[in-house]
């Protein structure tokens, strides 16, 4: 009887906290919306030229980095399924790059293979690494361990990321995010792997079509990057076996989390190191 009562109390408390969070989020959105409205009316329309410039910058920051991401977080929970569909997600919950590689290997062997293949371990995204990314862009020099934006799979951020710069260019790079598979988890079809990865090629920098945030734009044919990653690893002679499953996913054309067009033939290479 006590256990049932405790369970009911726990459920009631959880429901109350959920409602409280939603109410707080509603008032936060209302406050942000009212602030944006005030800025737009009194600064953009009625201010002088300098006021308009700073009001526009402030309006963009509020919309791109606060208001729009919050809206996406709410809506993606409603229309995007919370199970594996072969795509990673952005921090806002948007579907992003395709999962296009799988590994049967320990973490140490992946680090050895990637570093032997000429890849560099990307730093975690922090204020410090973000600052040096901006400095390298201003100086127009590559940053071989520049951070990569977080991607999510199994509701967790990537464990680590590897990248390669292109001719010391700050905005062009190969990069691949690695995600540890949960213990006991099997891929559709019953395949057992240790790691999944999503590799794409950054070709330039610009604004996200979905959030208006500053982001990298990628090449649309993600299979080219997938095959390039395999080629570099094979050249190290550290691969034991590569099993390519044709048509593992349906071939498709879609858009990633930044709004860039992506396409894939749906093949999934499983690399055993």
C-alpha positions as CSV (number, residue, x, y, z in Angstrom):
1,X,0.0,0.0,0.0
2,X,2.8,2.4,0.9
3,X,4.6,1.6,-2.4
4,X,1.5,2.4,-4.4
5,X,1.0,5.6,-2.5
6,X,4.7,6.5,-3.1
7,X,4.4,5.8,-6.8
8,X,1.3,8.0,-7.0
9,X,3.1,10.8,-5.2
10,X,6.1,10.5,-7.6
11,X,3.9,10.5,-10.7
12,X,2.0,13.5,-9.3
13,X,5.2,15.4,-8.5
14,X,6.6,14.6,-12.0
15,X,3.4,15.8,-13.7
16,X,3.5,19.0,-11.6
17,X,7.1,19.7,-12.5
18,X,6.4,19.1,-16.2
19,X,3.5,21.5,-16.1
20,X,5.6,24.0,-14.2
21,X,8.4,23.8,-16.8
22,X,5.9,24.3,-19.7
23,X,4.4,27.4,-17.9
24,X,7.9,28.8,-17.3
25,X,8.8,28.2,-20.9
26,X,5.6,29.9,-22.1
27,X,6.3,33.0,-20.1
28,X,10.0,33.0,-21.3
29,X,8.8,32.9,-24.9
30,X,6.3,35.6,-24.2
31,X,9.0,37.8,-22.6
32,X,11.4,37.3,-25.5
33,X,8.6,37.9,-28.0
34,X,7.6,41.2,-26.3
35,X,11.3,42.3,-26.1
36,X,11.7,41.6,-29.8
37,X,8.5,43.6,-30.5
38,X,9.7,46.6,-28.5
39,X,13.1,46.5,-30.2
40,X,11.6,46.3,-33.6
41,X,9.1,49.1,-33.1
42,X,11.2,51.6,-31.2
43,X,14.6,51.0,-32.6
44,X,14.4,49.6,-36.1
45,X,11.6,51.9,-37.2
46,X,12.1,55.0,-35.1
47,X,15.8,55.0,-34.2
48,X,18.7,56.7,-36.0
49,X,21.0,54.8,-38.3
50,X,23.4,53.6,-35.5
51,X,20.4,52.6,-33.4
52,X,18.9,50.6,-36.3
53,X,22.2,48.8,-36.8
54,X,22.6,47.7,-33.2
55,X,18.9,46.9,-32.9
56,X,19.2,44.7,-36.0
57,X,22.2,42.8,-34.6
58,X,20.5,42.3,-31.2
59,X,17.3,41.2,-32.9
60,X,19.2,38.7,-34.9
61,X,21.0,37.3,-31.9
62,X,17.7,37.0,-29.9
63,X,15.9,35.3,-32.7
64,X,18.7,33.0,-34.0
65,X,20.2,31.9,-30.7
66,X,17.2,32.0,-28.3
67,X,13.7,32.3,-29.8
68,X,13.9,30.1,-32.9
69,X,15.9,27.3,-31.1
70,X,13.3,27.1,-28.3
71,X,10.5,26.8,-30.9
72,X,12.4,24.0,-32.7
73,X,13.0,22.2,-29.4
74,X,9.3,22.2,-28.7
75,X,8.1,21.3,-32.2
76,X,10.6,18.6,-33.0
77,X,9.5,16.6,-29.9
78,X,6.1,16.5,-31.5
79,X,6.9,15.4,-35.1
80,X,10.3,13.6,-35.0
81,X,10.3,10.1,-33.6
82,X,12.6,9.3,-30.7
83,X,14.2,6.2,-32.1
84,X,17.0,5.3,-34.5
85,X,16.2,6.3,-38.1
86,X,19.8,6.7,-39.5
87,X,20.1,10.4,-38.8
88,X,21.8,12.4,-36.1
89,X,20.1,15.5,-34.7
90,X,21.1,19.0,-33.9
91,X,20.8,20.5,-30.3
92,X,17.4,21.9,-31.4
93,X,16.2,18.4,-32.3
94,X,16.3,18.9,-36.1
95,X,17.3,15.9,-38.3
96,X,20.8,16.5,-39.5
97,X,23.6,14.5,-41.2
98,X,23.0,10.8,-42.1
99,X,24.7,8.0,-40.2
100,X,26.9,6.6,-42.9
101,X,29.5,4.5,-41.2
102,X,29.6,1.8,-38.5
103,X,32.6,0.3,-36.7
104,X,33.4,-2.9,-34.8
105,X,36.3,-1.8,-32.7
106,X,37.5,-0.5,-29.4
107,X,37.8,3.3,-28.9
108,X,41.6,3.1,-28.8
109,X,41.8,1.3,-32.2
110,X,39.6,4.0,-33.8
111,X,41.9,6.7,-32.5
112,X,44.9,4.9,-33.8
113,X,43.4,4.3,-37.2
114,X,42.1,7.9,-37.6
115,X,45.3,9.5,-36.5
116,X,47.4,7.1,-38.7
117,X,45.1,8.1,-41.6
118,X,46.0,11.8,-41.1
119,X,42.9,12.9,-39.2
120,X,43.0,15.3,-36.2
121,X,40.9,14.9,-33.0
122,X,38.6,18.0,-32.8
123,X,38.5,19.9,-29.6
124,X,35.3,20.2,-27.6
125,X,33.3,23.3,-28.3
126,X,34.1,25.7,-25.5
127,X,34.5,29.5,-25.2
128,X,38.2,29.1,-25.6
129,X,38.0,26.8,-28.7
130,X,35.2,29.0,-30.1
131,X,37.4,32.1,-29.7
132,X,40.4,30.5,-31.5
133,X,38.0,29.4,-34.3
134,X,37.0,33.0,-34.8
135,X,40.7,34.2,-34.7
136,X,41.7,31.6,-37.3
137,X,38.9,32.7,-39.6
138,X,39.9,36.3,-39.3
139,X,43.5,35.4,-40.0
140,X,42.3,33.1,-42.8
141,X,44.3,30.2,-41.4
142,X,43.2,26.6,-40.8
143,X,42.7,25.3,-37.2
144,X,43.5,21.6,-37.3
145,X,41.7,20.8,-34.1
146,X,38.8,23.3,-34.5
147,X,35.7,22.3,-32.6
148,X,32.7,20.8,-34.4
149,X,29.1,21.6,-33.5
150,X,27.4,19.0,-31.3
151,X,25.4,16.3,-33.0
152,X,23.1,13.9,-31.1
153,X,22.3,10.2,-31.4
154,X,20.7,8.0,-28.8
155,X,19.9,11.3,-27.0
156,X,23.7,11.8,-26.4
157,X,26.3,14.1,-27.9
158,X,29.0,12.6,-30.0
159,X,31.8,11.0,-28.0
160,X,34.5,12.6,-30.2
161,X,35.0,14.0,-33.7
162,X,37.9,13.8,-36.2
163,X,38.6,16.3,-39.0
164,X,41.0,17.2,-41.8
165,X,41.6,20.7,-43.0
166,X,41.8,21.5,-46.7
167,X,44.8,23.5,-47.8
168,X,44.9,25.5,-44.6
169,X,41.4,26.9,-45.3
170,X,39.4,28.0,-42.3
171,X,36.0,27.1,-43.7
172,X,36.6,23.9,-45.6
173,X,37.2,20.6,-43.9
174,X,36.4,16.9,-43.7
175,X,34.8,15.8,-40.5
176,X,33.2,12.8,-38.9
177,X,31.4,12.4,-35.6
178,X,31.6,9.1,-33.6
179,X,28.8,7.8,-31.3
180,X,29.2,4.9,-28.9
181,X,26.3,2.4,-29.4
182,X,24.4,1.5,-26.2
183,X,25.2,-1.8,-24.6
184,X,23.1,-4.6,-26.1
185,X,21.7,-2.4,-28.9
186,X,21.2,-4.0,-32.3
187,X,20.9,-2.2,-35.6
188,X,17.8,-2.9,-37.8
189,X,18.4,-6.3,-39.3
190,X,20.2,-7.5,-36.2
191,X,23.6,-6.1,-37.0
192,X,25.8,-5.7,-33.9
193,X,28.4,-2.8,-34.0
194,X,30.3,-0.8,-31.4
195,X,30.2,2.6,-33.0
196,X,28.2,4.6,-35.5
197,X,29.6,7.7,-37.3
198,X,28.3,10.5,-39.5
199,X,30.8,12.0,-41.9
200,X,30.3,15.1,-44.1
201,X,32.4,17.7,-45.9
202,X,32.2,21.4,-44.9
203,X,32.6,23.5,-48.0
204,X,31.8,27.0,-46.7
205,X,30.3,29.1,-43.9
206,X,27.0,30.9,-43.8
207,X,23.7,31.1,-42.0
208,X,21.5,28.2,-41.2
209,X,18.3,28.2,-43.2
210,X,16.4,26.9,-40.2
211,X,17.7,28.9,-37.3
212,X,19.7,31.8,-38.9
213,X,22.7,30.9,-36.8
214,X,26.2,31.0,-38.2
215,X,27.1,27.5,-39.4
216,X,29.1,25.5,-41.9
217,X,27.4,24.4,-45.2
218,X,28.2,20.9,-46.5
219,X,28.4,19.3,-49.9
220,X,25.1,17.6,-50.8
221,X,26.5,14.2,-51.8
222,X,27.4,12.7,-48.4
223,X,28.4,9.4,-50.0
224,X,31.6,11.1,-51.4
225,X,32.7,11.9,-47.9
226,X,31.8,8.4,-46.6
227,X,33.9,6.8,-49.3
228,X,36.8,9.2,-48.7
229,X,36.8,8.3,-45.0
230,X,36.9,4.6,-45.8
231,X,39.7,5.2,-48.3
232,X,41.9,7.0,-45.8
233,X,41.4,4.3,-43.2
234,X,42.1,1.4,-45.6
235,X,45.4,3.0,-46.6
236,X,46.7,2.6,-43.0
237,X,46.3,-1.2,-43.3
238,X,44.5,-1.2,-39.9
239,X,41.3,-2.6,-41.3
240,X,40.5,-6.3,-40.6
241,X,37.3,-6.4,-42.7
242,X,34.9,-4.0,-44.4
243,X,31.3,-5.3,-45.0
244,X,29.3,-2.9,-47.1
245,X,25.5,-3.4,-46.8
246,X,23.9,-2.1,-49.9
247,X,20.5,-0.4,-49.6
248,X,20.7,-0.5,-45.8
249,X,18.7,2.7,-45.8
250,X,16.4,3.8,-48.6
251,X,18.3,6.2,-51.0
252,X,16.9,9.7,-50.4
253,X,17.3,13.4,-50.9
254,X,16.6,15.6,-47.9
255,X,18.1,18.5,-45.8
256,X,20.3,18.5,-42.8
257,X,20.0,20.6,-39.6
258,X,21.4,23.7,-41.3
259,X,19.0,23.4,-44.3
260,X,21.6,22.1,-46.7
261,X,20.6,19.6,-49.3
262,X,21.9,16.0,-48.7
263,X,21.6,12.8,-50.7
264,X,22.8,9.2,-50.2
265,X,22.5,5.9,-51.9
266,X,21.7,4.3,-48.5
267,X,24.7,1.9,-48.3
268,X,26.2,1.3,-44.9
269,X,29.8,0.2,-44.5
270,X,30.6,-1.7,-41.4
271,X,34.4,-1.4,-40.7
272,X,36.1,-3.9,-38.4
273,X,39.5,-2.7,-37.2
